Structure formats: C-alpha cells, structure tokens
Amino acid sequence: MPTNDTLSTLGRQWEILKCLPSGGRGKTVAEIVQELGELGYQVSTRSIQRDLQALSALFPTLECNDRGRPYGWRWARNTSLGIPGMSISDALSLHFIQETLKPLLPKSILDSMQGQFEGAAARLDRERGKNNLADWSRKVCTVHPTQPVLPPSVDAGVMNEVYDALLYGQQLEVQYRSLKGNEPEARVLHPLGLVQRGPVSYLLATAFDYEDVRIWALHRMSKARRTYEESRVPEGFDLAEYLREDHMHFGSQGNIELKARLYGELPRILGETPLSCDQKLRFTDDACYLEATVSLTWQLRWWLLSQGSDVEVIAPISLREEIVAKLKAAVNRYA
C-alpha cells in the first residue's frame, strides 16, 4: 500500500501535469514552483526539476522547450494528458460548499455531487500535514453571533418538493402550521426564493391569488406536493432587493431615526460595528448618545431588549414605550 509521502508526491506530480500548456513556450520551473505554492505545495526548484525529468520519461508528449532560457515545459502541440483529477483548491472549495451551501442546494444536485464531496474529503485528508492549503479548512470557520440553537427538523420529502417546485417554477400545495396555530392548514404557494437564516430555512412565496410576498418556515410544513402548474411571480419581484429591504428581519415597518443612550461596552462595540452608515456617537460624562437610521423590525426590537441596561431608547417615543412595557412585564414575571 502506498505511503503518505508517496501519495503526496503523486498529488504534486498530478498538479504539474495538469498545469502545463499545450504548445507555446511552455512554463518555466520557477512558474511551476509558484503555481504549486499557491496550491499549498511547498517544494524546491530541484524537486520540480526531478519531477519533470521523471514525468517526461513516462509521457513522450511532455517536452522541454530549450530554444531559449529559461527553459519551458509543455505538452507537444495539439496534445495534452486531459487529466480530470481534483486539485487541492478544488477539494477545498467543495469542502466549504458542502459546509455552507448544503441547506440551499436541491437534493438532485447534492446527490449528483456526493461523489465529488467524498473525493474532496479524501483528497484533503491525504494531504493534511504536508500541504498548507489542505490544512486551511481546519484553520477557519464561521460562528453565529447569537445564542446557538439546534436546527429544526424538516421532513425530507417536504424539502425535496419545495426545492423542485422552486427550481422548476411550479406551484406547491402544502399543509402549513403557523407559529400561533395548532393545526396545519392547506395552502397553495407560488415559490419565489429560498433563504437560510441561521439554522432555519425559509421559503419566500405568495399564497393562492394574493400578491403579497410572505415568509414560510420549511419545518412548519407537514406535507408538500408540486402541482406541476406554473407559479406566478409578482411583477418587479427581486430577491436581492427584497432582502435589502430587511424583510428577513421580520415585520419591517420602514426606516426610523433611532436615538438612544448607550452604556457599558456597547459604545465601543457599535463604534467598531455600526448599526448604519449614518450612525453618530456623541460621548458625554455619563453616557454615549446614539443616532442612526435603522429599519423598524422584530430583529431590532429583539436586539434592543437583549442589551438590557446598556441601552435606553429615547426616540421614537412609540418604540421607547414599547420597550418599557416589555421590560416592565419581564420584571413583573421575575417578581
């Protein structure tokens, strides 16, 4: 059975064969060293020269262009090896695709890519400890800044029907239980987009003949079936624009001029990560005064309440009164 060092050498030589051009002046050893370095292979010029000599003995159409210095290596004109193998960078890209985009890919695509995902994982495992790029996936990660929660359970059949209906632009019959409801109700949806918000997947769709776009949580669908009838898209709907309007923060009521007093470490935090482009912070002896144009959403209310005594809403008055009422209700519950 080949050793890890042997597999690493084969992987490096595989990349050399793939990077060489067909015809032309060819690639110099220095260019090959640089290209392999970008792929995570830390290898000397002498090692590449030995690799090229060994490979040219195995592949007659691999040649050295010695008509000028520095020499270039290439495939003979109109020939190449045509290797379909997976590079380290390809394997790394597939690793992150699988980690981050899996909830957004239709099952048909995931099934067709499963072999590539497994091949990418095997390639990275073989090269770990010997190739810097292969170790990259263990050096970076994404962490959500909110309290971690487990993802809800979504019926696999429901998910597949939703993905296919969205993919092919078809209507969807679902049994849907709202957040406040106890029993599921029948809905005919016209899918428009799929959004992953933290651990929860949401379908954007209109219902029946209505034109208003609503948000439907996939885990609240107990049944789903494509009707194979063409779905309707409201005139001018654009997913990117919909997200820019903060609808996925739930219940957007337009922009407001938020004014508040900040305490503790919150001024420093918002100085580094502002709430808006026009945010202003004014420091006094006892507090920091905030002014910012923000969207009035459920998410904003959640954030304000989560800051506890470190924030005091001054304006709008209606928002201040709403936050005060919720805080009083919370104190009463604890009392």
N, C-alpha and C positions, 0 to 999 in steps of 0.2 A: 504494500500500500504506500503511495507517495507521501513523503513527509511534508510538513507545513512549509518548510523552506523551498522544497521543490515546487509546491503549488504556487507559492508567491512568485518564484522565478517564471513559471509558466504564465501566470497572470500578467506579469510585466512584459514578457515577450509577446503575449497576445495583443497588448495595447500597442506595442511597437508595430506589429504587422498591420493593425487597423489604421494607424495614423499616417502611414506612408502614402504619398500621392502616386498616381499612375502617370508616368511621363514627367515632363518638365525637368527642372534642375534637381529636384528631389529635396529632401530635408537633411540638414546637417545634423551631426551628432549633438551639437550644442542645442539645436532646436528641439530635438527629440528629448534630451535631458530636461529641458524647460517644460515641455508639454507633459512629460511623465510626472514632473514635480507638481504641476497643477492638479494632477490626478492623485496625488498623495504618495507617489513613489520617490523616496529619497535615494538616489542611485548615482554613482560616479560616471564620469565620461568613459573611463576604461571599461566599466561593466557593460555599458551600452555598445561599445565597440566590439566586445567579445560576443554579445548577443547577436549583433548584426552579422558577424562572421559566421556564427553557428547557424543562423536562420538562412543565410544565403546559400549555405551548403545543402539545406533541406528543400529550399524553394528556388528552382532555377530561374524564375522570372523576377526574383528580387535581385537588384543590381546596384552597384555603386557607380555614380557618375563622377569620373575622375578627370573630367575635362577642365575643371577649374577648382581652385581652392577657396573655401573649404569644400571637401567632397560632399556630395548629396546622395542620399539613399532613396530609392524609388522602385516602384514596380515597372517592369518593361511597358512601353507604350501600349495602351488599349488592353492591359491586363491588370488584374488585382486579385487578391485572395477572396474578397467578398465575405469577410467573417461577420456573422450575425451576432456575435457574443455581446455580453453585457459588460460595460465598463464600470469602474468603481463609481464614477459620478452618476451613471445611470442607476446603479443599485441604490445609491444614497437618495437620489430623487424619488425613486419608487418607495423607499422606506418612509419618507416624510409624506408622500401622497397617501400611503396606506394609513399612517397615523392620524393625519389631519383631515383628509377629504373623504374617508370611508363612509361617514354618515350621509354624504351628499351624492354619492355615485350610485346609479341604478344597479340592481343586482346582476343584470345581464353583463354589465361592464366589469363588475367585481369578479364575477365567475370567470370571465374571459381573461382577467388579469391575474388570477390566483397563482398560476404557474410562474408568472413574472415576479409576483411578490415573494414567493418561496425561493425563486432563484436569486433574487436580490438579497434576501436574508442570508442565504447560504454563502453568497459571494462576500458579503461584509464579514460574516463570521470567520471565513478562511483568512481574510486579510487583516483582521484586528491584531494590533500589537506590532504589525510590520508595515502598515500603510496608514499615514496620518489621516487621510481623508476617510478611510474606513472607520476610524475611531470617532469621527465627528458626531455621529448620531448619539454617542454616549456623553457628549460634552455640551449639548444644547437641548433645551426643552421649553415648553410653554406651560405657564401656570396661570390659572384664572385668579383674578384679584378678589373674588368674592368667596363667601363660605362654600367649601366643597360640598356638593350633593351628588348622590348616585343618580345616574341617568334613569328615566322612567322606562318601563317595559313597553316595547312596541311590537305588536303582532307582526310576524314576518310576512304573512300573506297580505296584510294591510299595507305594509311598507312597499312590497313589490308592486301592488296595484297602483298605489299613489305615484311611485316613480315612473311606471309605464304610462299612466294617464298624462303626467306632466311631460314626459319625453315625446309622446306622440300627439299631444294637443287634443286629448279626449276628455269627455265629461266623466264624472266619478260619482257613483252612488255610495253613500256612507251612512253608517249608524254612529251618531256622534253624541257624546255626553259632555255638556258644557261644564264649566268649573263649578257653577252653582246648582247644576241639575243632578238628579239622582238616576234617571233613566235615559238611555240613549234615544235620540230622535233621528228620523230619516232626513237626509239632506242630499240634494243634487248639486255638486260643486263643479265649478269651472276653474281648474288649476292654472295658476299664473306663475308661481315660483316656490322654491323651497329654501328655507333659511335655517341654519343651525345656530341657535342662541344658547351658548354654554352647552349643557348636556341634553337640551331639548330641541327636537326637530319640529318645525312649524311649516304648514302649507299655507301659502297665500292664495286665496281663491274667492270668487264671487259665488253666491248661492242662488239657485233657481234662476229667476229672471232679473234679480236685483243687480245693480251696477256697482254698489259699494264693495270695496275690497276688504275682506276680513281675514283674521289670522286663526288657523285651525291647528291645534296640537295633535300630532300623529298618535300619541299614546292615548288620546281620548276617543279614538276611532276603534270601535269593536268589530266592524265589518267594513269592507270596501270592495267595490266592483266597478270596473270600467264599463261604460255603456257603448263604447266604440263610436259614439256620436261626437262630432267636432265641438270642442269647447269654444266659448266666446271670450274674447279679450276686450276689456273696456278700451275705448279709443284713447290713445295717448298714454296708456299704462307703460311704465318703465320701471323695472325692478330696482335699478340703481337709484333712480330719483325717489322712489318710494322709501328706500332706506335712508336717503339723505334727509328726508322729512321727519325722521325719528319715529316712524310708526312702530318699529320693532321694540321701542321702549314703552309701548302700550299707551293708548289713550292720549295722543298728542293733541293739545288744545292751543297750539300756536306758540309763538315766542313771547317771553316776558322779560322784563328788566328786573332781575333778581338783585336785591340788596340785602346784605346780611353782615352781622358781626362774627368774626372768627376768633377762636381762642386755641390755646394749646399748640400742638404741632401742625394744625390744619393750615395756617397761613403759609408755612414753609412747603407743605405738600402741594397746595394749589399754586404756589409760585413756580414749582417745577412742572406740574401737570395741570395747566389751566382748564377751567370749565368751558371757556370760549375764547375766540380770537380777540375779542374786545374787552376781556377781563381786566379790571383795575383793582389794585390792592392799595389801601391807604392805611398806614400804621399810625397809631396813637399810643399813649402811655398804657392804656388799659385794654386795648383790643386792636384788631385789624378789620377795616371796613372793606367789604367786597361789593363790586358792581360787575354784573355780567349778563349778557343776553343769552338766555337758555330756553330750551323747549320745555313747556309745562307738561310733564308726563308722569306716569306712575313711577318710572325709574327715578326721576328727580325727587319725588316725594320719599321714595324708599331710601335714597342716598341721604337726604336731609335728616330723616329720622335715625339713620344709622350712625350719624355723627354725634348724637347725644347732646351733651352740654357744650360741645366745642363749636356749635353754630347756633346763632339766633337770627331767624328770618325777620327782616324789617319790612320789606315790601316784595311783592304786592300784599296789601293788607289781607285780602281773602286767603292767600296762601299761608300767611302768618297765623291767621285764626284757625285754619285747618290743622296746621302742625300743633298749635297749642292744644286744640281739642283732643288730638290723638295722644299727646303726651300726658294730658290730664287723665285720659281714660286708662293709659298704661299705669300711671301712679295709683289710680283707684284699684286696679286689678292687683297690684302688688300689696296695697294696703289691706 
